[in-house]
């Protein structure tokens, strides 16, 4: 049995998805300090691949591309910077606990945007039944298609 775990890093609670044979088994949000305990319960480490969305793989927002007022752009940059730091910490933490970690570039495109913003659409394309939030949906998409 191969287990793929997708993680969408966040400064408060990261989205986590456990996927077995392309089937979502669990979706959760987990604080950084509870992450190892949560992953240890998912199964033996030698059967787990962890895919971490790594926002460090994308370019930052600058100038005209941001197209937002200065204060909004600065807030976005601060939030992205926090997520980049958490992603780096998660990767280091997991590797120090002997998990196999794959850093994944953030997904993009119309299907990803719609699935992230629309829980019903996400459920339709993944077969998941139940409530989700954007972090959980992002984590699942990383696990399934990252």
N, C-alpha and C positions, 0 to 999 in steps of 0.2 A: 504494500500500500504506500503510495507516494502522497505526501501532504504538501500542499503549497499554501503558504501564508503570505497574504498581502498586507502591507502596512502603509497607511497614509499618515505621515508624521504631522503632528500638531503640537503647539506649545502647551495646550491644556490636556487633552486626551487624544491619542492617535486612533484612527480607524483601523480595525483589524478584521481580516476575513480569513477563515480557514476553509480551504477548498480541497476536496478529495475527488480524484477522477473527474475534474471539471464540474463538480457539483458543490455548491456552497453548503457547508455544514454549519457554520456559525459566523455571525457578524457581531462585533462588539466595539466599544470605545474603551481604551485602557490608558491609564496614566503611565508615564515613563517608568516610575519606580515599581509598578506592578507587572511590567511587561514580561520579564523572565519567568515569573511564577505562572503567568497565563500561558506562555509558549511551552513551558515544561509539561503542562497538563495536556497539551495537544497530541503528544505522542513521542516516540523515541527520536532523538536528534538526527540519527542517521536516515530517517525516513522523511525529514522535513527540509524543504527549500523555502527560504524567506526572501520575498521580493519587497524591497523598500523603495517607495517612490522617492527619488533624489532630486529635489528642486535645484541642487547645485549644478545640474546638467543643463539648465536653461539660462538664458541671458537675463540680466536685471532690467527693470524698466527705467528708461531714460528719455528725456526730451519729448519729442512729438509723438513717439510711439505710445506713450502712456495716455495721452489725450485726456487727462484729468486735471482738475485744478491742483495746484501745488500741495495743499494740505492733504488732499485725498491721496495723491500720488505718494507722498511721504509716508502716510499711514500704511498703504499697501506695501511699500518697500520695507518698512519695519516688520510687518507681519510675515512677509516672505523671508526676510533675514532670520526671524525667529524659527520658522519652519526649516530653513536650511541648517541651522545649528542643531535642532532636534534630530533631523535626519542623520546628520553626522554622528551625533551621540548614540542614536539607536544602532547604527551600523557597527560602531566600535563596541558597544555593549554586547550585541549579539555575537560578533566575532570573538570577543573575549570569553564567551560562554560556548564556543565551538559550534555555533550554528553556521550553516552554509548560507551566505548572504549574497544576493544579486541586487545591485543598484539598478533601478529602472528609471528611465527618463519619463517625466510626467506625460501621460497620454493626452492627446488633443484631437480635435475634429468634432464634427457635428453629433455623431452618435455618443461620444464621450460626454459632450456638454449636455445633451438631452438626458442621458442616463444619470448624470450627476445631479441635475436639477429636477428631475421628475421621477419620483419613487415608483409610480405605476409603470412607466416605461422600463425602468430598471428591472422590476419584477418580471415584466413580459419577456425581456431578452435574456434574463438569467434563469428564470424558473423559480426564483426565490419567492417565498410566501411570507409576508410579514412586513413590519415597519422598519424603515431604515432612515439614516440621515446622510448628508453629503459625504461625511468622512467614511462611513461604512461602505457606501456605494463606491467611492474612489478606491478603497482598499480591495474590494471585491474585483473591480475592473483590473487593478494591478495584478492580482493573483491569477485571474483568468486570462488576461490578454497582454500583460506587461512583459 
